[in-house]
Amino acid sequence: MKLRIYIFPVVAIVATAACAPCQNAPATPPSSAPTVVVVPSTTPSTPATTPAGAAAKPANPNLEFDVASVKPAAPLDFQRLAADVQAGKMPRLGPHVDAARAEYIYMSLKDLIVTAYGVKAYQVEGPSWLTDTRFDIEATMPEGATKDDAPAMLQKLLADRFKLVVHRDNAEHKVLALIVGKGGPKLKESPAAPQEIDPNAPLQPGETKLETEDGPIRMMRKPDGTMIMNMGKRGTMTMKLDMSTQSMNLQSSMVTMDGFADMLTNMMQMGGSGGPQVVNMTGLKGNYEVAVDISLAALMAMARAQGAELGGAPGGGGATQSNAPANAASDPQGGQTVYSSVEKLGLKLEERKATVERLIVDHAEKTPTED
């Protein structure tokens, strides 16, 4: 399972908007609990190992979008977004590509670079303003193109419209290593292997289909607010926001430790790309049943620490847990953090350094050229 939050506000915004009306209300579960949304991606789950200076290998370097519109994105309406999710309408954020169209919704220039070059956000080095403005891109695919051609065409669009110039090299980078704790792992192996999704199977009531480079994903929202994401061979993830405990529950079935490391990275990078990258160094093979409960206040604190403006969220804590790295944020009232949740599984997050590939932005324009 390879997951990452493409657009930093997705989890934080929905949680914040959902919690804002409840802050002075009794701590009782709502009749229809709000849902937390994670947008899938296909970036590698471990640091890239492409040799320094290696260029991307597009599927067809001669193709480009027939017509492309690049516009600043409208600000998100937190309350409307949360209401849409509760009504079963999923936010249309991030990349959406099929054989006819390519859309990149509410994405910063850094998000677009990540998508175009198939790297992780922490690998991209450039000016801080790369995340300042968000854009909506709507493009028409040329005849004969496939979804595999979209990244190369997006690279060309960024070069044309933003005058983007990049190069690659390798450098030592600080990461969070996911390792086995002293007492050994406390993980339950999945009784069955994950199965591929039939891309032609009709959607069930309340089900949404997402297309990714790794295959289709089926998302189902249950009446109680639980969101189930069937990712085929990558396993299944179930997500729910529990307002009675002010926490987010994530359960992964048939997940690998690489996939779990990606899930942890998602949470660490909720407020943008400033959070640490989690790398699987457990040595554990196979598929597991993994469940974690994270304090909503801890998640909001991590997002704020990375610059996200999340006014109205419960618990503005930014205290650091004594047994966690310095960049770990926690709920000052005792909510469970990512670090403590991992330790309950017999695992541990430990700061280490690893040599990883970087994508260096040599030049980019803040404002794209006209369509």
C-alpha positions, 0 to 999 in steps of 0.5 A, a space after each residue: 500500500 502506497 499512500 500519501 496526502 497530495 494536498 496538505 489540507 485534506 485531512 486537516 481541513 475536514 477534521 477542523 471544519 467538522 470539529 469547529 461546531 462541536 467545541 462547546 458541545 457535549 462530547 457525545 458521538 454525532 449521528 453521522 460522524 465526519 469522515 477523514 479523507 486521505 488522497 492516494 498517490 503512487 510515489 515510492 515508499 522508500 527514498 529514491 535510488 536513481 543515480 545522481 543527475 539521472 533524468 526522468 524517463 517519460 512514457 512518451 517525451 514527445 507528447 503534450 497536452 492539447 489544451 491546458 488551463 492554469 488558474 489560481 485555485 479558489 480558497 477552500 470553504 472548510 464548512 462546505 467541504 465537511 458538509 459535502 463529505 458527510 453527505 457522501 460527496 468526496 472532495 475533488 482535490 489533487 490529480 485526476 487523470 483518464 484517457 481524455 482529461 487531466 485535472 490537477 485541483 488545488 495543488 501548489 507548484 511543489 505538489 505539481 512538481 512532486 506529481 510530475 516527477 514521481 518524487 516525494 515532497 521532502 525530496 524537492 528543494 527550492 524556494 519556500 514560495 513553491 507552496 504559497 499559491 495553489 492552482 487548478 489545472 485542466 488539460 485535454 489529453 492528446 489522441 493516443 495518449 494514456 494515463 502513463 503519459 500524463 507525468 511527462 506532459 505535466 513536466 512539459 507544461 510546468 516548463 512552459 508555463 512556470 519556466 521550471 528548471 530542475 536537476 537531480 542529485 543525491 544527499 544525506 537527509 534526516 528521516 524517521 526510521 520505523 524500527 522494531 522496539 526492544 520487546 519485539 513487534 506486537 503485530 497480527 499477520 493478515 489471514 489472507 493476501 489482498 486481492 486485485 480490484 476488478 476495474 470493470 466491476 460496477 460501483 456499489 451504492 455510496 462507492 467512489 472510484 479513484 484511478 491511480 498509476 498503481 491501479 483503481 481504488 474503491 472508496 466506500 463511506 458508511 452511514 456512521 462516517 467510516 471511510 473504507 478504501 479498498 486498494 486491491 493488492 495494496 490492502 485496505 484502509 479504514 478511517 474514522 473520526 471519533 468525536 467522543 474521544 477527539 481522535 482519529 482511528 486508522 485501521 489497515 488490513 493486509 498492509 506491508 510495513 512499507 505501506 504503514 511507513 507511508 501512512 505515518 508519513 501522511 500524518 507527519 506531513 499533514 501541514 505540508 512537506 515540512 514533516 519528516 519522512 518515515 522509512 521502513 527499516 523493520 525488516 518485517 515481511 508480509 502483510 499485517 493488521 495495523 490499527 492506530 488511534 491518534 489524538 486530533 489535537 496532536 494531528 492539528 499541532 503537527 499541522 500547525 507546526 508546519 505552517 498550516 492555518 487551522 483556527 478553530 481546531 480543538 487543542 492547540 498543543 505543541 508540546 513535545 513528548 519526552 521520548 519522541 524526536 524534537 519535531 514531535 507534537 502532542 496534545 498537552 492534555 494527554 492525547 495519544 501521539 503518532 509516536 506513542 501509537 507506534 510504540 504500542 505496536 512494538 515498533 519505534 520511530 527513531 531519527 536517522 540519516 539516509 542518502 536520498 535523491 533530491 530534485 533541485 529547483 533551479 528556476 521557477 516563476 511564481 506566476 504562470 504565463 497565460 493560457 
